[in-house]
Amino acid sequence: MAVYQFDGTMTGLLSCVFRAFEFKEFSVQLTAGQLPQSGLFDEFVEVPSNEEHGQRVWQGLKQKLSAQALRNFYYSFLSEQDEAFQHCFNFAVYVFQSQRLVDQDYGHADVLGISQWAKQVGREKHRMEAFVRFKKCLDGLYLSLISPDFNVLPLIERHFCRRYQDQQWLIYDEKRKYGIYYDLKDVHQIQMNAYEVDTNLQLGHSQAFSVQLDDDELLYDQLWKDYFRSVNIEARKNMRLHVQYVPKRYWRYMNEKSL
């Protein structure tokens, strides 16, 4: 079996599909990380990202897939999991080798696989859109530090551009070390050291969020906490149900959780 190692990018994954058809290698194991434990007859190939090859494969998928199936393919890729990458690769090979529409052939393991991964990534996208909280910094920038399970920044960009058109904001993914910055006109991808911004990260406080805030933000922050405390009914508190809808890993973004 051939083992393809690529750089973890979409272009890299599509380049693997291109190579598979170029060399008629369809029994392939894909990895974006360390090489897996080898078999006796495994052939290891490092596949470089090739923009031209990637575009040819992508355009071919667009011609043979529905918009929903193409979305599932992209969402699955954003999971950044080797299992999902493998499903994407196998699915692409299946699509190009088939003479019929295979979008809803859920009896096929890879069609079902990318559908399931897409649902997980989509769920994380909606949670980030719901639970992201901005804090106004001294320079007027609205900042949010997040650490989602999957790489959903490309998916939530449009939502926040529509919702906060009149504010300069930055949503930074601490885990992947990049962010999206909106300057009132365009969105830019940036990199920075989140540990220099959020001092609580240096102390290992996973449920805290500490930046130099604008004076008005401090007031609004306290007003929201007071409001949340006043409407909360202790006698009807159901922590198990609460955690089901608002998992603890999102609490560090929410003002009311630092009462």
Residue, then its C-alpha position, 0 to 999 in steps of 0.5 A: m500500500a502507498v502511504y501519502q504524506f501531505d502538508g495538511t492543506m486543502t491544496g495538499l489533499l487535492s494534490c494527493v488525489f491528483r497523484a493517485f490518478e496520475f500513478k493509478e494508486f487508489s489503495v492509499q493511506l493518507t496522513a498529514g502528521q507523522l508517518p504511521q507504523s509501516g507495513l512490510f511492503d508500504e511505499f511512503v510518498e511525500v506529496p508536495s502541494n501543487e496549486e495547479h493540480g489542486q485546482r484541477v481536482w477541485q474543479g472536477l469535484k464541483q462539476k460532479l458534486s452537488a453544493q451540499a456534497l461539496r460543502n460536506f467535503y470542505y467541512s470534513f477537511l476542516s476537522e483536521q483529523d487524519e480519519a476525515f482526510q482519509h474519507c475525503f481522499n477515498f470519497a474523491v476517488y469514488v466520485f471520479q471513478s463513478q459514472r453516476l451521482v454518488d452524493q447520497d450513497y450512504g451505503h458507501a463508507d466514505v460518503l457516510g464518513i464525510s457526512q458525519w464529520a461535516k455534521q460535527v464541524g457544522r455543530e462546532k461552527h454554530r456553537m462558536e457563533a453562539f458562544v463567542r464573546f467580544k471584549k472591548c480593549l483599550d484601543g477600541l478593538y473588540l477581541s475574542l480568543i477561542s480554541p475550537d475543536f475544529n478549524v471553524l474560523p473560515l466558516i464563521e467569518r461571514h456570520f460575524c461580518r454581517r452581525y458586527q459591520d460597524q466594529q473593528w474586531l478580531i477573533y483569534d484561534e489560540k490552538r491554531k495560532y491565527g485569527i481573522y481581523y475585520d477593519l470595517k471594510d475587509v477581513h484579514q488573516i493575521q498571526m500573533n502571540a495570544y499569550e501576550v494578550d491573555t495573561n491568564l493563558q500563561l498561568g494555565h487558567s483555562q476558564a478565564f479571559s484577561v485583557q486590558l479592557d476599555d473602562d466602558e467594557l468593565l462597566y458593561d461586563q459588570l452590568w451583564k453579570d448583575y443581570f445574569r445573577s438577578v434572573n437566575i433561579e437557584a431553585r430551578k438550577n439543573m447543571r446537567l442540562h445546562v452543561q448539555y447545552v453549554p459545554k464547559r469548554y465554552w465557559r471561558y468565553m462567557n462573562e457570566k461564568s466568571l461571576 
